[in-house]
Structures are given as structure tokens and as C-alpha cells.
Amino acid sequence: RLLLLTDRESEAVELLMSKQPQITPHLSYYELLALAARQNRQYQLSEQIYANLVAVEGNRGDWWVGLGIALDAQGLSGKAHGAFLRATKTNQLSTALGDYARQRLASLSGKTGR
């Protein structure tokens, strides 16, 4: 977390990737790794980790938003739309995160033909 706070995302990803415990009892570890990868513009890695997280615990709206951001950054508009939509359906988003997800849904709707 300190590495992320000091804008050393690359080092954070490298450190977290070197340890990788099992996902199930260490969800917060992988949440941090997904965030670090996203902040370091490693969107495919971030996508993979967020996808694994929501597969374990699919009611976490913040993880669906993280997945949507990673997909959106890769130009995968249809998949990103689906992730943001799923995030809003969890009813577990902060006001700011919910607003962001709805804004991205509106923007992506034109790109996905929805």
C-alpha cells in the first residue's frame, strides 16, 4: 500500500506478484494487486485478477467497477458495459462509485449499440 501511495505502482505489482497466496482466504491481497496493476496500466493483468475476484464473490460492486475500468482501458466496450451494469445491480456502491459506473454506462451505451 505504501508503494502505491508513493506512486511506485510498478514496484508494488512486482512485489505482490512475487508472493501470490491462494485467492480465497486472501481476497484483499488480490484486490490490492488488481488496483496496483490498473494504476500501472497493466490492464490485462488487472482484468484477470478482478475477474477472479468477482468469480469468488460476485456481489462486490467495487470489484465489478474495477473490472469495467480494466476492460474499458483495453477498448473492450461491450464487456466493460456489462461489468459496469453488473456493478450497479449489486446496490453496494458508494455514491461516487455508483455515479462513475452510471456515467460510464451512459458513455459506453453508444459504443456497444445498447
Sequence and secondary structure as in RCSB ss.txt:
>XXXX:A:sequence
RLLLLTDRESEAVELLMSKQPQITPHLSYYELLALAARQNRQYQLSEQIYANLVAVEGNRGDWWVGLGIALDAQG
LSGKAHGAFLRATKTNQLSTALGDYARQRLASLSGKTGR
>XXXX:A:secstr
 HHHHTT HHHHHHHHHHH   SGGGHHHHHHHHHHHHHTT HHHHHHHHHHHHHH TT HHHHHHHHHHHHHTT
 HHHHHHHHHHHHHTT   HHHHHHHHHHHHHHHHHHT 
